[in-house]
Amino acid sequence: MSITFRIATAADNLQGPVATITARQLAAFRTFLRQESVRTGTVLLDPDADEDAFLSYHFEARVCPVALAAVTRVFEFQSDVISVIEEA
């Protein structure tokens, strides 16, 4: 199973970078953001409620406070994912 990983905006009329990731990578990304949220005391993933334990295909993530290399390590440094994260 593959998932389209991209930045979505309210208008969503601008085509930005797109990457294809796996469900495991998405789960690892969300886990990574939760751990970094606890470590830094900031909210990096929204929504992130207890009842939202399943994989969500629409969420807001803050990646600016985290090093690019740390975030993209979750995706094995895929160049298309790096493009999406850099755009964010």
C-alpha positions in Angstrom: 0.0 0.0 0.0 1.3 3.4 -0.9 0.2 6.8 0.4 0.6 10.2 -1.3 2.6 12.4 1.0 2.2 16.2 0.3 1.4 19.6 1.7 -2.3 20.5 1.5 -3.5 24.0 1.8 -7.0 25.4 2.4 -7.1 26.6 -1.2 -5.2 23.5 -2.5 -4.8 25.2 -5.9 -1.0 25.1 -5.9 0.8 22.0 -6.9 3.7 21.4 -4.6 6.1 18.5 -4.2 4.6 15.0 -3.8 6.2 11.8 -2.4 4.9 8.2 -2.2 5.4 6.6 1.2 4.2 3.4 2.8 1.8 3.0 5.7 4.7 1.9 7.9 6.5 5.1 7.1 3.4 7.2 7.9 3.0 5.4 11.2 6.7 5.9 12.0 6.5 9.6 11.1 3.5 10.1 13.5 5.3 8.2 16.2 8.5 10.3 15.7 6.5 13.5 15.9 4.8 12.3 19.2 8.1 11.5 20.7 9.6 14.9 19.7 6.5 16.6 21.1 7.1 15.1 24.5 10.9 15.7 24.3 10.6 19.4 23.4 7.3 20.2 25.1 5.7 21.5 21.9 2.8 20.3 19.8 4.0 18.9 16.5 1.1 16.8 15.5 -2.6 17.8 15.3 -5.0 16.1 15.9 -3.2 13.7 18.2 -5.9 12.6 20.7 -5.9 9.1 22.4 -9.0 8.2 20.3 -7.0 9.0 17.1 -4.8 5.9 17.4 -5.4 4.7 13.8 -3.5 6.1 10.9 -5.0 9.4 9.7 -4.8 10.5 6.2 -5.3 14.2 7.1 -3.4 15.8 9.9 -1.3 18.9 10.6 2.3 18.5 11.4 5.0 21.0 12.4 8.4 20.0 11.3 10.2 23.4 11.6 11.5 22.8 15.1 13.1 19.5 14.2 16.2 19.0 12.1 15.6 18.0 8.5 17.9 15.0 8.8 16.1 13.7 11.9 12.7 13.9 10.1 13.8 12.4 6.8 15.6 9.6 8.5 12.2 8.1 9.2 11.7 7.9 5.4 15.2 6.6 4.7 16.2 9.9 3.3 14.1 9.6 0.2 14.7 12.6 -2.0 11.0 13.2 -2.9 10.2 13.2 0.8 13.0 15.6 1.5 11.4 17.9 -1.1 8.0 17.8 0.7 9.6 18.4 4.1 11.7 21.3 2.8 8.6 22.9 1.3 6.9 22.6 4.7 
